[in-house]
Amino acid sequence: MLFKEEKMKNKTVKAVFFDLGNVIVKFDLEILVKGFAPYTKIKDLNFHSYIMDSPNINRYMEGKLTSSQFYNRTKKIYKLDVSYGDFYKVWNSIFFPYPEVEAIVRSIRIKYPDIKLVLVSNTNETHYSFLEKEYDVLGVFDEKILSHEVGCQKPHPDIFTKALSAAGVLARDTFYTDDRLDLIESARTMGIRAYQFTSHDNLVRDLARVNIFV
């Protein structure tokens, strides 16, 4: 489905939805491999496929596994001889700042106080708890729709519906950015003006298309 950008670009935006990982904060899954390597004899720690699409991670990200359950299941799969505390120390070490995007978020907040800022993220309890403490930019958001709290993940339409409801806006009045194209396409099918995030410079240009200048 082609996105009708030219027809919609001049309409008023009442809400801006941001993804979290690899948009507001960066992350690197290879850090997990290095971090967990000392705790196991397994040589090939393929965490990428496990994190991106395994039953355990999906259930954890939808709040259907507790942090203790996720720790125990992951520990068993990778034969990790690691304490709960050290496990989550490594688990949360994958993130690092993206100051240029943080600045964009803060600029929108200051220049456009009537626009609702909404975080819409596939995340989990321990990641978000860590990020909320370490990145005060998250306090700028009016609403936070988090997969582990609402029980579903993008691209399920329910998570977008919950975000729209929380912001009190219609899809056509909403700008959304995410690094994953499949999630962008899903949002577009609902009428949300969605743009794939590729860099902070491109984000500035995409926001300008809907008359948000930062």
C-alpha positions in Angstrom: 0.0 0.0 0.0 1.5 3.3 -1.1 1.5 6.1 1.5 -0.6 9.1 0.4 2.0 11.6 1.7 1.2 14.4 -0.7 -2.5 14.4 0.3 -1.9 14.4 4.0 1.3 16.4 4.6 -0.5 19.7 5.2 -3.0 18.4 7.7 -2.5 19.3 11.3 -0.5 16.9 13.4 -1.8 16.6 17.0 0.4 13.8 18.2 3.9 12.4 17.4 4.6 8.7 18.2 8.2 7.6 18.7 9.6 4.1 18.8 12.3 3.6 21.5 15.1 1.2 20.5 17.3 2.4 17.7 15.4 5.6 17.5 15.6 7.5 20.9 18.3 5.2 22.2 20.7 3.0 20.3 21.4 -0.6 21.1 23.8 -3.3 20.0 22.9 -7.0 20.5 26.5 -8.0 20.1 27.1 -6.6 23.6 25.0 -9.5 24.9 27.3 -12.0 23.2 30.4 -10.4 24.8 28.7 -9.9 28.1 27.4 -13.4 28.6 30.4 -15.2 27.1 32.3 -15.5 30.4 29.2 -17.2 32.0 28.9 -20.1 29.5 31.0 -22.7 27.7 28.8 -22.4 24.6 30.9 -20.8 21.8 28.1 -19.6 19.4 25.8 -17.3 21.4 23.2 -16.5 18.8 21.3 -13.9 20.8 20.1 -11.9 17.7 17.5 -14.5 16.6 16.6 -15.2 20.3 16.0 -11.5 21.0 14.3 -10.6 17.8 11.8 -13.5 17.6 11.7 -16.3 20.1 8.7 -17.5 22.2 10.4 -16.5 25.4 11.3 -13.0 24.4 7.8 -12.4 22.8 6.1 -13.6 26.0 8.4 -11.5 28.1 7.8 -8.4 26.0 4.0 -8.9 26.3 4.2 -9.2 30.0 3.3 -12.9 30.0 6.6 -14.0 31.6 8.0 -12.4 34.8 11.6 -11.2 34.8 12.4 -14.2 37.0 10.9 -16.6 34.6 12.7 -15.0 31.6 16.0 -15.2 33.5 15.5 -18.9 34.4 14.5 -19.9 30.8 17.3 -17.9 29.1 19.8 -19.2 31.7 18.8 -22.8 30.9 18.9 -22.3 27.1 22.4 -20.8 27.1 23.7 -22.8 30.1 24.6 -19.6 31.8 26.2 -19.8 35.3 25.1 -16.2 36.2 23.2 -14.7 39.1 19.9 -12.8 38.5 21.6 -9.5 39.2 24.5 -10.1 36.9 22.2 -11.4 34.2 20.2 -8.2 34.1 23.3 -6.1 34.3 24.5 -7.6 31.0 20.9 -7.6 29.6 20.6 -3.8 30.2 24.1 -3.0 29.0 23.2 -3.0 25.3 21.9 0.6 25.2 23.8 3.9 24.5 22.6 7.4 23.9 21.4 9.1 20.8 21.7 12.7 21.8 20.6 14.2 18.5 17.2 12.4 18.7 16.8 13.4 22.4 17.3 17.0 21.3 14.6 16.6 18.6 12.1 15.2 21.2 12.8 18.1 23.6 12.5 20.6 20.8 9.1 19.4 19.9 8.0 19.6 23.5 9.2 23.2 23.8 8.1 24.5 20.4 4.8 22.6 20.1 3.4 22.2 23.6 -0.1 21.2 22.3 1.3 18.2 20.4 1.0 15.0 22.3 4.3 13.0 22.5 3.7 9.3 22.8 6.2 6.5 23.2 5.1 3.3 21.5 7.6 0.5 22.2 8.1 -3.2 22.0 10.0 -3.6 25.2 10.2 -5.5 28.5 10.0 -4.8 32.2 13.7 -4.7 33.0 14.8 -2.9 29.8 12.2 -0.1 30.3 12.9 0.2 34.1 16.6 0.6 33.3 16.0 3.1 30.5 13.6 5.2 32.5 16.2 5.7 35.2 19.1 6.4 32.8 17.4 8.5 30.1 15.4 11.4 31.5 14.2 12.3 28.0 11.6 9.6 28.5 10.0 11.9 31.1 9.2 14.4 28.3 6.5 12.0 26.9 2.8 12.5 27.7 2.0 8.9 27.2 3.9 5.6 27.1 2.4 2.6 25.4 4.7 -0.3 26.3 4.2 -3.8 25.0 4.8 -5.5 28.3 2.2 -3.3 30.0 -0.5 -3.5 27.3 -0.1 -7.2 26.4 0.7 -6.9 22.7 3.4 -5.9 20.4 3.7 -3.9 17.2 2.7 -4.6 14.5 -0.5 -5.8 16.1 -3.1 -3.0 15.5 -4.2 -3.0 19.1 -1.1 -1.3 20.3 -1.5 1.5 17.8 -5.2 1.8 18.8 -4.2 2.0 22.5 -1.7 4.8 21.6 -4.2 6.7 19.6 -6.8 6.4 22.4 -4.3 7.5 25.1 -3.4 10.6 23.0 -7.0 11.3 22.2 -6.2 11.7 18.5 -7.2 10.3 15.2 -4.8 8.3 13.0 -4.7 10.9 10.3 -3.6 13.5 12.8 -0.6 11.4 14.0 3.1 11.3 12.9 5.0 8.1 13.8 8.6 7.1 13.3 10.1 3.7 13.8 13.3 2.0 12.5 11.5 -1.1 11.3 9.8 -0.8 7.9 7.3 -3.6 8.7 6.0 -1.6 11.6 5.8 1.6 9.6 3.8 -0.3 6.9 1.4 -1.6 9.6 0.8 1.8 11.0 0.2 3.2 7.5 -2.6 0.7 6.9 -4.4 2.3 9.9 -4.0 5.8 8.4 -1.2 6.9 10.6 1.4 9.1 8.9 4.4 6.9 9.4 8.0 7.4 8.4 10.8 4.9 8.7 13.6 6.2 10.9 17.0 6.0 9.2 18.9 9.0 10.8 18.2 12.0 12.9 18.7 14.2 9.9 16.1 12.3 7.9 13.7 12.5 10.9 14.1 16.3 10.9 13.1 16.3 7.2 10.2 14.0 7.7 8.8 16.1 10.6 9.1 19.2 8.4 6.8 17.4 5.9 4.0 17.7 8.4 5.0 21.3 9.4 6.9 20.4 12.6 10.2 22.3 12.5 12.9 21.4 15.0 
